[in-house]
Amino acid sequence: MRLRKRKRCFPSCSSLRKVDEDEIYWRHRKEDEELEWTPNSTHLISQLTQCFTNAMVGSRSWIGGLFHRTSTKRNNDKFVDYPLSPIEEERLQRLQERVQVAYDETRPEHQEALRALWVCSFPNVSLEGLISDQWKDMGWQGPNPSTDFRGCGFISLENLLFFARKYPASFHRLLLKKEGIRATWEYPFAVAGINISYMLIQMLDLYSEKPRCLPGANFLKLLGDNEEAFDILYCIAFEMMDAQWLAMHASYMDFNDVLNATRIQLERELSLEDINRIQDLPAYNLL
């Protein structure tokens, strides 16, 4: 069964960014108004968050790495063929089914997952409602997080919730920007998380019947070993992205570059010859 690839529209923060043919295809929306670069402007903050919501991987250029280790010869543009074990095939199918689930704000289980995310994020603060300005404190675009999930679906909420429950210390450190010299304009935590989910789905080629790139093929070994491999990889990617952000002294307009550097580093690590478990990834130590 071949999965139907969703059409998406993800404009870039920079209209000058050139996208390689083998990267993510997206259409550019044109805004009627220019950003107003006025200090302490509420309108500016809203537009910057929208920019992050739309920020996806740009051109393939090496920005810098956090880890150095010998890898196999990288040529991720070539298709690779390989047999799947029964457990790998079963778990890949379940993961692909998760990827296809859209967020539905009318479904009780989706509403409960969103409430649970709030409780994990701010356990001592009562939530006023599923539509509330409080959500902006977590880095959502506006008072209704369901509008942001349209870019990636329910799995992006599942990823955030998994991160909060599995690695609460890491989750809160990134949510509250507790470490490092932070930028004046920081990346919005929640919409950055959605971008990371989408980046991983694309990088691992999960819309295909089975991944045909080397990182995606090697990832299936990790999935065969641990069914939570995708969710754990998400947590690793979030940690790696924040570390890249700090290392690059990045600010809001650099988010595409930071996300791209994160993707390239993940591809390098997933191409290593001695990676058989998710714990074997060098960046796993970030958690």
BAFI-3210 file (N, C-alpha, C; in Angstrom, 3 decimals, decimal comma, padded with zeros to 6 digits):
// residues 287
n [1|2|3|4|5|6|7|8|9|10|11|12|13|14|15|16|17|18|19|20|21|22|23|24|25|26|27|28|29|30|31|32|33|34|35|36|37|38|39|40|41|42|43|44|45|46|47|48|49|50|51|52|53|54|55|56|57|58|59|60|61|62|63|64|65|66|67|68|69|70|71|72|73|74|75|76|77|78|79|80|81|82|83|84|85|86|87|88|89|90|91|92|93|94|95|96|97|98|99|100|101|102|103|104|105|106|107|108|109|110|111|112|113|114|115|116|117|118|119|120|121|122|123|124|125|126|127|128|129|130|131|132|133|134|135|136|137|138|139|140|141|142|143|144|145|146|147|148|149|150|151|152|153|154|155|156|157|158|159|160|161|162|163|164|165|166|167|168|169|170|171|172|173|174|175|176|177|178|179|180|181|182|183|184|185|186|187|188|189|190|191|192|193|194|195|196|197|198|199|200|201|202|203|204|205|206|207|208|209|210|211|212|213|214|215|216|217|218|219|220|221|222|223|224|225|226|227|228|229|230|231|232|233|234|235|236|237|238|239|240|241|242|243|244|245|246|247|248|249|250|251|252|253|254|255|256|257|258|259|260|261|262|263|264|265|266|267|268|269|270|271|272|273|274|275|276|277|278|279|280|281|282|283|284|285|286|287]
n.u [000,850|000,670|001,269|-000,659|000,667|000,468|-000,524|001,095|001,454|004,062|005,387|008,552|010,607|012,295|012,225|014,196|015,345|016,716|015,574|016,609|016,009|015,625|014,658|012,074|009,006|007,253|004,600|004,646|003,180|001,955|002,101|-000,056|000,826|003,852|006,298|006,275|008,836|008,926|010,048|009,017|006,497|003,300|002,060|004,253|005,377|003,365|003,510|006,104|005,933|004,192|005,932|007,780|006,106|005,787|008,337|010,513|012,748|015,476|017,808|020,387|023,057|026,084|026,052|027,226|028,471|027,588|028,752|031,435|032,220|033,143|031,448|029,422|029,835|028,123|025,265|022,522|020,684|020,357|018,394|017,836|017,594|016,199|015,503|012,697|012,250|009,660|008,784|009,788|008,376|005,740|005,818|006,586|004,340|002,421|003,501|003,348|000,597|-000,008|001,136|-000,662|-002,892|-004,975|-005,123|-007,962|-010,064|-012,522|-012,577|-012,715|-010,465|-008,324|-008,640|-008,217|-005,551|-004,332|-004,993|-003,598|-000,998|-000,758|-000,948|001,356|003,232|002,775|002,215|001,254|-000,472|-003,702|-005,653|-007,485|-009,063|-009,479|-009,248|-007,501|-005,609|-003,533|-002,143|-000,249|001,918|003,278|004,248|002,586|000,923|-001,374|-004,372|-005,650|-004,486|-005,103|-005,156|-002,507|-001,720|-002,499|-000,471|000,975|-000,381|-001,875|000,230|002,279|001,437|001,376|004,122|005,162|003,863|004,862|007,573|007,344|006,465|008,278|010,864|010,913|012,567|014,356|012,465|011,221|013,436|014,009|011,549|011,312|013,617|016,083|018,862|022,044|023,089|020,571|018,679|017,366|014,969|013,476|013,006|009,642|008,472|006,461|005,558|007,988|008,410|006,447|007,468|009,772|008,723|007,561|009,827|011,256|009,533|009,696|012,479|012,905|011,450|008,766|006,369|006,538|006,110|008,001|010,880|013,345|015,760|019,077|019,327|016,612|016,250|018,110|016,983|014,833|015,927|016,355|013,735|012,769|014,065|013,061|009,920|009,285|011,086|010,828|009,571|011,446|013,594|012,589|012,705|015,466|016,133|014,962|016,470|018,958|018,454|018,076|020,615|022,143|021,035|021,965|024,733|025,098|024,461|021,897|019,009|015,529|015,243|017,030|016,087|015,405|017,952|019,056|017,345|017,814|020,537|020,284|018,841|020,730|022,780|021,469|020,988|023,613|024,300|022,439|023,420|025,652|027,755|027,638|025,210|022,641|020,711|018,492|019,773|022,382|022,955|025,040|024,004|022,113|022,989|022,377|019,935]
n.v [-001,200|002,146|005,208|008,157|011,219|014,171|017,401|020,415|023,752|025,622|028,471|030,164|031,824|033,539|035,171|034,927|032,460|029,613|026,529|023,199|020,691|018,156|018,503|019,475|020,293|023,247|025,654|029,195|031,491|034,800|037,552|040,251|042,396|043,946|042,916|044,684|046,206|047,042|047,810|045,940|045,321|043,976|043,069|042,444|040,278|038,357|037,999|037,063|034,599|033,333|033,193|031,321|029,127|028,532|027,963|025,848|023,176|024,361|024,939|022,443|022,809|022,661|023,655|023,330|021,038|019,163|016,900|014,640|011,988|009,000|008,191|006,207|006,381|009,115|009,346|010,318|010,857|008,822|005,939|003,249|-000,262|-002,875|-005,661|-006,024|-006,933|-008,920|-007,603|-005,031|-004,236|-004,300|-002,354|-000,095|000,264|000,901|003,299|004,884|004,999|006,567|008,964|009,767|010,691|013,349|016,321|016,740|018,901|018,352|015,798|013,885|012,485|013,801|016,353|015,785|014,996|017,407|018,945|017,441|017,964|020,633|020,402|018,922|020,787|023,182|022,557|023,779|025,725|026,631|025,764|027,852|027,222|025,313|027,067|029,802|032,648|031,836|029,774|030,915|031,289|028,939|028,977|028,864|029,867|031,390|031,879|029,440|026,370|024,326|025,266|025,390|022,758|021,901|021,832|019,500|017,473|015,075|013,607|015,355|016,563|014,298|013,769|015,990|015,583|013,084|013,750|015,500|013,751|011,592|012,649|014,783|016,716|017,604|018,538|020,712|022,336|023,171|024,293|026,460|027,770|027,548|027,283|028,503|031,369|033,275|034,399|037,673|037,562|034,668|031,269|030,131|027,694|025,602|025,701|025,344|022,721|021,429|021,890|020,336|017,740|017,491|017,792|015,446|013,448|013,934|013,646|010,948|009,761|008,902|009,022|007,402|004,004|002,381|003,639|005,045|006,230|006,358|007,212|006,849|004,110|002,965|003,864|002,166|-000,112|000,779|001,216|-001,363|-002,405|-000,833|000,294|002,878|004,437|006,527|008,603|009,018|009,792|012,197|013,696|013,766|015,215|017,683|018,502|018,627|020,611|022,862|023,014|023,556|026,010|027,613|027,326|028,555|031,105|032,047|033,835|034,784|034,955|033,114|030,571|028,687|027,974|026,809|024,620|023,244|022,616|020,913|018,792|017,840|016,990|014,928|013,180|012,456|011,041|008,970|007,599|006,300|003,406|001,741|001,897|000,548|000,642|003,057|004,261|004,235|006,404|009,250|011,730|010,994|011,255|013,809|013,878]
n.w [000,000|-000,919|000,562|000,494|-000,269|001,533|000,417|001,088|002,328|002,951|003,572|003,434|005,895|004,669|001,641|-000,168|-000,041|-001,532|-002,665|-002,860|-005,406|-004,375|-001,903|000,470|-001,067|-001,420|-001,599|-001,964|000,090|-000,266|001,710|002,495|003,859|005,011|007,468|010,482|011,911|014,712|017,930|020,817|019,886|019,760|017,502|015,925|017,348|016,989|014,201|013,938|015,229|013,467|011,326|012,276|012,481|009,829|009,023|007,415|006,358|004,497|001,852|001,199|003,065|004,812|008,056|010,530|012,985|015,905|016,750|016,009|014,008|012,351|009,411|007,153|003,575|002,485|000,600|000,279|-001,614|-003,366|-004,088|-001,874|-001,507|000,421|002,561|004,794|008,169|009,739|012,116|011,758|009,493|010,462|012,514|011,096|009,478|011,432|012,370|010,058|009,807|012,011|011,167|009,245|010,574|011,079|013,107|015,093|016,444|017,482|018,435|021,349|022,436|021,286|022,305|025,013|024,962|024,325|026,570|028,447|027,653|028,392|031,201|031,746|030,962|032,418|035,339|037,660|036,939|036,187|033,372|031,294|029,121|026,040|024,022|024,451|025,508|027,041|025,822|024,224|025,832|025,694|023,228|020,998|017,965|018,256|020,250|019,864|019,653|017,851|015,254|014,512|014,323|011,865|010,061|010,426|011,793|014,143|015,172|015,770|018,119|019,715|019,767|021,213|023,659|024,385|024,731|026,918|028,917|028,952|029,142|031,230|032,518|030,515|028,688|030,070|030,438|027,840|027,107|028,885|028,316|029,809|029,783|028,595|026,597|025,691|022,831|022,019|020,631|020,815|019,577|019,153|021,293|020,953|018,212|016,998|017,715|016,158|013,620|013,798|014,002|011,433|009,841|010,503|009,528|006,789|006,373|006,999|005,089|005,309|003,974|001,831|000,555|001,777|003,455|001,295|001,414|002,830|005,645|006,425|005,899|007,681|010,011|010,364|011,486|014,073|014,802|014,699|016,890|018,961|019,527|020,177|018,888|016,961|018,395|020,418|018,843|017,992|020,376|020,721|018,417|019,011|021,227|019,952|018,051|019,716|020,866|018,581|017,966|020,092|019,714|017,278|017,884|017,327|016,101|015,583|012,722|011,847|012,035|010,027|009,046|011,335|011,754|009,415|009,726|011,881|010,747|008,855|010,548|011,921|009,783|009,203|011,547|011,523|009,409|010,204|010,578|012,809|014,159|015,765|017,666|019,129|021,213|020,429|018,882|018,679|019,558|021,390|023,945|024,658|025,877]
ca.u [000,000|001,461|000,580|-000,877|001,428|-000,352|-000,020|001,211|001,956|004,931|006,262|009,803|010,784|013,066|011,790|015,373|015,891|016,615|015,342|017,058|014,919|015,394|014,148|010,622|008,399|006,139|004,188|004,884|002,088|002,409|001,351|-000,439|001,521|005,221|006,511|006,566|009,929|008,836|010,352|007,933|005,233|002,530|001,845|005,500|005,500|002,435|004,000|007,304|005,492|003,697|007,112|008,327|005,174|005,987|009,751|010,861|014,118|015,840|018,786|021,336|024,397|026,568|026,187|028,159|028,055|027,830|029,478|032,308|032,368|033,232|030,183|029,501|029,798|026,766|024,650|021,138|019,794|020,170|017,469|018,420|016,606|016,567|014,346|012,206|011,825|008,220|008,536|010,036|007,256|004,559|005,973|006,571|002,954|001,749|004,011|002,771|-000,804|000,005|001,471|-001,824|-004,001|-005,064|-005,642|-009,379|-010,384|-013,812|-012,420|-012,389|-009,113|-007,395|-008,786|-007,577|-004,101|-003,915|-005,052|-002,496|000,232|-000,720|-000,661|002,774|004,044|002,562|001,385|000,712|-001,293|-004,975|-005,933|-008,798|-009,828|-008,712|-008,977|-007,119|-004,335|-002,490|-001,370|000,879|003,062|003,983|004,814|001,652|000,744|-002,477|-005,079|-006,213|-003,399|-005,543|-004,843|-001,102|-001,551|-002,850|000,738|001,617|-001,313|-001,935|001,501|003,107|001,006|001,873|005,557|005,354|003,400|005,850|008,753|007,038|006,294|009,437|012,049|010,353|013,603|014,791|011,325|011,047|014,631|013,857|010,336|011,554|014,896|016,818|020,315|022,702|022,830|019,422|018,475|016,282|013,783|013,681|012,055|008,467|008,713|005,475|005,568|009,261|008,192|005,699|008,423|010,678|007,963|007,430|011,159|011,594|008,706|010,287|013,835|012,835|010,702|007,668|005,224|006,723|005,718|009,045|011,933|014,289|017,020|019,896|018,897|015,319|016,436|018,783|016,056|013,956|016,593|016,078|012,313|012,611|014,564|012,279|008,780|009,251|012,275|010,509|009,296|012,716|014,368|012,029|013,267|016,874|016,178|014,631|017,663|019,994|018,096|018,349|022,071|022,586|020,566|022,895|026,069|025,099|024,026|020,816|017,812|014,340|015,377|017,982|015,513|015,535|019,326|019,248|016,611|018,524|021,749|019,847|018,516|021,961|023,491|020,727|021,256|024,963|024,310|021,665|024,182|026,806|027,700|027,471|023,978|021,651|019,677|018,356|020,762|023,697|023,167|025,846|023,195|021,249|023,525|021,810|018,711]
ca.v [000,000|003,368|006,270|009,384|012,339|015,362|018,653|021,391|025,057|026,107|029,532|030,336|033,132|034,366|035,018|034,728|031,131|028,718|025,178|022,185|019,897|016,945|018,865|019,613|021,240|023,984|026,850|030,417|032,441|036,178|038,328|041,564|043,446|043,674|042,907|045,987|045,940|048,009|047,168|045,717|045,338|042,739|042,626|041,826|038,972|037,445|037,676|036,240|033,247|032,794|032,881|030,064|028,064|028,206|027,728|024,462|022,968|025,044|024,271|021,580|023,353|022,283|024,808|022,996|019,814|019,060|015,677|014,240|010,552|008,469|007,654|005,601|007,369|009,627|009,695|010,095|011,106|007,578|005,011|002,005|-001,327|-003,736|-006,408|-005,665|-008,038|-008,797|-006,598|-003,720|-003,936|-004,030|-001,089|000,968|000,493|001,622|004,673|005,568|005,268|007,728|010,143|010,134|011,161|014,801|016,769|017,071|019,538|017,873|014,458|013,975|012,019|014,844|017,408|015,343|015,027|018,809|019,325|016,760|018,693|021,825|019,987|018,558|021,979|024,139|021,783|024,609|026,789|026,126|026,147|028,477|026,553|024,879|028,310|030,757|033,326|031,154|028,889|031,663|031,133|027,725|029,199|028,643|031,055|032,191|031,276|028,132|025,537|023,407|025,825|025,110|021,333|021,603|021,642|018,193|016,470|014,684|013,044|016,418|016,687|013,098|013,938|016,932|014,965|012,050|014,456|016,023|012,654|010,696|013,403|016,054|017,714|018,175|019,260|022,000|023,150|023,803|025,114|027,684|028,345|027,699|027,208|029,203|032,788|033,236|035,536|038,583|036,949|033,223|030,474|029,677|026,291|024,656|025,639|024,721|021,287|020,967|021,876|019,195|016,543|017,455|017,561|014,032|012,670|014,106|013,103|009,487|009,308|008,098|009,036|006,336|002,672|002,180|004,629|004,679|006,920|005,637|007,462|006,215|002,660|002,635|004,129|001,015|-000,997|001,326|000,996|-002,788|-002,637|-000,086|000,891|004,303|005,050|007,800|009,601|009,330|010,566|013,554|014,352|014,014|016,291|018,938|018,857|018,988|021,905|023,914|023,127|024,263|027,394|028,298|027,328|029,489|032,418|032,312|034,576|034,276|034,815|032,038|029,281|027,751|027,480|025,934|023,377|022,553|022,050|019,794|017,678|017,300|016,243|013,687|012,303|011,933|010,054|007,805|006,921|005,628|001,954|000,984|002,323|-000,526|001,016|004,514|004,702|004,281|007,711|010,129|012,800|010,469|011,736|015,119|013,730]
ca.w [000,000|-000,995|001,259|-000,246|000,298|001,675|-000,117|002,156|001,931|004,006|003,112|004,170|006,513|003,748|000,257|-000,992|000,176|-002,680|-002,182|-003,794|-005,955|-003,595|-000,582|000,606|-001,997|-000,852|-002,307|-001,191|000,271|-000,230|002,678|002,000|004,602|005,417|008,902|011,067|012,843|015,793|019,212|021,779|019,158|019,847|016,119|015,482|017,992|016,324|012,867|014,079|015,532|012,202|010,531|012,768|012,125|008,422|008,717|007,185|005,927|003,258|001,000|001,879|003,239|006,141|008,940|011,600|013,663|017,327|017,012|014,914|014,050|010,999|008,913|005,826|002,502|002,421|-000,672|000,664|-002,724|-004,099|-003,471|-001,386|-001,387|001,536|003,079|006,120|009,029|010,049|013,156|011,161|008,604|011,286|013,228|010,097|009,094|012,520|012,384|008,902|010,126|012,912|010,369|008,437|011,413|011,222|014,403|015,025|017,723|017,977|018,997|022,783|022,748|020,872|023,298|026,250|024,748|024,393|027,989|029,133|027,336|029,252|032,581|031,799|030,747|033,508|036,276|038,732|036,352|035,672|031,997|031,190|028,081|024,876|023,297|025,496|025,276|027,808|024,956|023,658|026,738|025,299|021,907|019,908|017,146|018,767|021,389|019,518|019,107|016,798|013,944|014,207|014,041|010,480|009,289|010,593|012,268|015,544|015,621|016,341|019,509|020,389|019,986|022,315|024,891|024,709|025,235|028,252|029,877|028,981|029,555|031,723|032,828|029,235|028,129|030,732|030,206|026,538|027,125|029,646|027,858|031,065|029,643|027,505|026,358|024,795|021,941|022,392|020,045|020,839|018,793|019,915|021,609|020,417|016,751|016,633|017,845|014,988|012,505|013,983|013,620|009,985|009,290|010,669|008,603|005,468|006,360|007,054|003,902|005,831|003,070|000,850|001,035|002,768|003,206|000,238|001,667|003,801|007,028|006,658|005,944|008,936|011,108|010,575|012,445|015,402|015,059|014,994|018,236|019,943|018,836|020,495|018,286|016,311|019,426|021,068|017,874|018,052|021,555|020,392|017,430|019,695|021,986|018,994|017,475|020,689|020,985|017,383|018,129|020,981|019,121|016,157|018,388|016,382|016,446|014,902|011,274|011,565|012,389|008,901|009,021|012,496|011,504|008,349|010,323|012,707|009,844|008,272|011,586|012,147|008,645|009,401|012,625|011,090|008,364|010,796|010,381|014,046|014,813|015,760|018,636|019,251|022,197|019,789|018,257|019,539|020,140|022,452|025,222|024,976|026,678]
c.u [000,876|000,665|000,441|-000,165|000,554|000,296|-000,010|001,721|002,749|005,819|007,478|009,825|011,512|012,611|012,956|015,916|015,641|016,533|015,792|015,891|014,629|014,897|012,635|010,105|007,272|005,823|004,381|003,602|002,673|001,505|001,060|000,351|002,932|005,277|006,839|007,602|009,970|009,118|009,111|006,560|004,543|002,280|003,089|005,657|004,592|002,957|005,256|006,935|004,931|004,872|007,718|007,415|005,425|007,413|010,026|012,269|014,368|016,871|019,768|022,704|024,828|026,789|027,228|027,628|028,374|028,713|030,331|032,583|032,350|031,909|030,439|029,453|028,362|026,370|023,164|020,170|019,523|019,223|018,227|017,289|017,095|015,319|013,968|011,890|010,339|007,940|008,774|008,879|006,004|004,654|006,022|005,144|002,199|002,206|003,429|001,291|-000,924|000,226|000,246|-002,979|-003,943|-005,542|-007,086|-009,803|-011,733|-013,711|-011,988|-010,964|-008,053|-007,451|-008,070|-006,059|-003,576|-003,953|-003,894|-001,166|000,351|-000,339|000,806|003,665|003,971|001,670|000,728|-000,169|-002,554|-005,210|-007,350|-009,672|-008,938|-008,471|-008,738|-005,785|-003,204|-001,593|-000,170|002,122|003,886|004,588|003,910|001,406|-000,328|-003,169|-005,642|-005,126|-003,817|-005,228|-003,394|-000,878|-001,877|-001,614|001,328|000,685|-001,127|-000,590|002,401|002,716|001,480|003,361|005,840|004,973|004,350|007,089|008,516|006,971|007,545|010,679|011,618|011,405|014,087|013,685|011,200|012,256|014,526|012,640|010,602|012,875|015,830|018,328|020,808|022,361|021,752|019,316|017,359|014,950|014,034|012,672|010,869|008,520|007,757|005,528|006,914|009,128|007,430|006,617|009,371|009,969|007,893|008,769|011,549|010,802|009,277|011,651|013,840|011,984|009,492|006,407|005,357|006,276|006,720|010,165|012,952|015,630|017,775|019,506|017,567|015,425|017,089|017,878|015,165|014,599|016,320|014,623|012,043|013,071|013,671|011,154|008,663|010,390|011,972|010,297|010,577|013,599|013,881|012,633|014,742|016,991|015,889|015,840|018,776|019,720|018,416|019,857|022,660|022,216|021,552|024,282|026,186|024,729|022,853|019,734|016,709|014,509|016,342|017,373|015,624|016,929|019,584|018,558|017,299|019,799|021,417|019,535|019,795|022,732|022,792|020,962|022,647|024,963|023,527|022,356|025,419|026,641|027,328|026,237|022,937|020,504|019,619|019,397|022,163|023,979|023,999|025,018|022,236|021,698|023,018|020,600|019,023]
c.v [001,237|004,508|007,497|010,526|013,577|016,551|019,674|022,708|025,615|027,215|029,647|031,695|034,074|034,117|034,770|033,321|030,247|027,287|024,191|021,316|018,676|017,246|018,951|020,652|021,980|025,188|028,040|031,253|033,849|036,963|039,710|042,686|043,016|043,595|044,313|045,783|047,012|047,315|047,068|045,749|043,993|042,178|041,930|040,430|037,958|037,033|036,828|034,790|032,574|032,385|031,557|028,897|027,588|027,810|026,246|024,382|023,650|024,250|023,464|022,259|023,036|023,531|024,535|021,789|019,869|017,874|015,328|012,746|010,033|007,845|006,956|006,710|007,815|009,912|009,444|010,321|009,830|006,661|003,764|000,986|-002,329|-004,483|-005,911|-006,937|-007,868|-007,719|-005,194|-003,303|-003,566|-002,665|000,094|001,285|001,265|003,074|005,477|005,871|006,455|009,023|010,654|010,719|012,679|015,151|017,224|017,613|019,100|016,482|014,543|013,538|013,029|016,020|017,043|015,351|016,451|019,315|018,695|017,455|019,944|021,452|019,614|019,790|022,944|023,495|022,617|025,748|026,170|026,652|026,690|027,803|026,143|026,021|029,391|031,393|032,683|030,299|029,598|031,544|029,895|027,864|028,804|029,958|031,977|031,472|029,885|027,256|024,647|023,947|025,531|023,651|020,977|021,322|020,250|017,115|016,103|014,167|014,115|016,711|015,482|013,210|014,862|016,304|013,858|012,687|014,917|014,916|011,808|011,396|014,771|017,120|018,398|019,036|020,649|022,910|023,873|024,724|026,472|028,353|028,607|027,785|028,033|030,679|032,873|034,523|036,427|038,065|035,465|032,509|030,083|028,160|025,360|024,569|025,134|023,206|020,706|020,890|020,689|017,895|016,412|017,182|016,093|013,152|012,745|013,442|011,581|008,891|008,458|008,143|007,979|004,999|002,159|003,157|004,134|005,399|006,175|005,935|006,794|004,707|002,230|002,877|002,932|-000,034|-000,537|001,093|-000,469|-003,134|-002,001|000,638|002,386|005,070|006,405|008,896|009,998|010,148|012,012|014,331|014,690|015,191|017,642|019,418|019,336|020,351|023,040|024,115|023,848|025,741|028,193|028,408|028,347|030,904|032,924|033,199|034,151|034,072|033,703|030,650|028,264|027,141|026,505|024,593|022,562|021,903|020,847|018,577|017,030|016,485|014,918|012,699|011,676|010,811|008,798|007,038|006,210|004,109|001,184|001,416|001,215|-000,274|002,537|005,071|004,801|005,617|008,604|011,196|012,306|010,979|013,120|015,018|013,620]
c.w [000,000|-000,388|000,382|000,451|000,349|000,991|001,000|001,597|003,092|003,468|003,989|004,811|005,567|002,316|-000,671|-000,880|-001,039|-002,172|-003,244|-004,239|-005,122|-002,202|-000,603|-000,371|-001,262|-001,714|-001,395|-001,125|000,302|000,705|002,103|002,663|004,935|006,931|009,384|012,163|013,922|017,114|020,089|021,116|019,272|018,461|015,582|016,060|017,303|014,959|012,931|014,383|014,287|011,313|010,959|012,433|010,707|008,092|008,574|006,636|004,596|002,499|001,823|001,922|004,653|006,980|010,011|012,328|015,133|017,644|015,798|015,049|012,624|010,596|007,592|004,791|002,296|000,980|-000,511|-000,484|-003,529|-003,339|-003,021|-001,244|-000,348|001,987|004,470|006,897|009,325|011,088|012,635|010,273|009,394|011,955|012,269|009,683|010,169|012,579|011,230|009,119|011,078|012,127|009,607|009,254|011,555|012,633|014,225|016,383|018,279|018,606|020,454|023,106|022,331|021,851|024,594|026,127|024,847|025,832|028,769|028,863|028,197|030,682|032,731|031,714|031,926|034,573|037,378|038,229|035,758|034,257|031,903|030,145|026,929|023,898|024,343|025,129|026,062|026,917|024,343|024,532|026,398|023,897|020,767|019,198|017,715|019,904|021,128|018,880|017,952|015,410|013,548|013,839|012,597|009,644|009,371|011,123|013,727|016,054|016,221|017,786|020,317|020,696|021,161|023,652|025,334|025,325|026,674|029,306|030,044|029,521|030,092|032,024|031,550|028,621|028,746|030,553|028,861|026,490|027,764|029,296|029,041|030,894|028,474|027,451|025,287|023,981|022,473|021,867|019,913|019,939|019,674|020,071|020,863|018,888|016,242|016,703|016,670|013,779|012,595|013,602|012,108|009,313|009,380|009,712|007,192|005,373|006,301|005,938|004,292|004,977|001,973|001,436|002,053|002,438|002,190|000,392|002,773|005,246|007,358|006,759|007,244|010,139|011,394|011,473|013,866|015,788|015,370|016,398|019,295|019,211|019,109|019,827|017,650|017,343|020,163|020,134|017,832|019,224|021,335|019,441|018,071|020,501|021,052|018,377|018,430|020,867|019,773|017,471|018,978|020,355|017,995|016,573|017,538|016,982|015,487|013,406|010,870|011,730|011,262|008,859|010,166|012,264|010,413|008,883|011,187|011,841|009,288|009,308|011,895|011,015|008,761|010,438|012,244|009,966|008,904|010,711|011,643|014,836|014,669|016,731|018,698|020,222|021,605|019,110|019,177|020,247|021,214|023,815|025,596|025,893|028,161]
res [m|r|l|r|k|r|k|r|c|f|p|s|c|s|s|l|r|k|v|d|e|d|e|i|y|w|r|h|r|k|e|d|e|e|l|e|w|t|p|n|s|t|h|l|i|s|q|l|t|q|c|f|t|n|a|m|v|g|s|r|s|w|i|g|g|l|f|h|r|t|s|t|k|r|n|n|d|k|f|v|d|y|p|l|s|p|i|e|e|e|r|l|q|r|l|q|e|r|v|q|v|a|y|d|e|t|r|p|e|h|q|e|a|l|r|a|l|w|v|c|s|f|p|n|v|s|l|e|g|l|i|s|d|q|w|k|d|m|g|w|q|g|p|n|p|s|t|d|f|r|g|c|g|f|i|s|l|e|n|l|l|f|f|a|r|k|y|p|a|s|f|h|r|l|l|l|k|k|e|g|i|r|a|t|w|e|y|p|f|a|v|a|g|i|n|i|s|y|m|l|i|q|m|l|d|l|y|s|e|k|p|r|c|l|p|g|a|n|f|l|k|l|l|g|d|n|e|e|a|f|d|i|l|y|c|i|a|f|e|m|m|d|a|q|w|l|a|m|h|a|s|y|m|d|f|n|d|v|l|n|a|t|r|i|q|l|e|r|e|l|s|l|e|d|i|n|r|i|q|d|l|p|a|y|n|l|l]
***
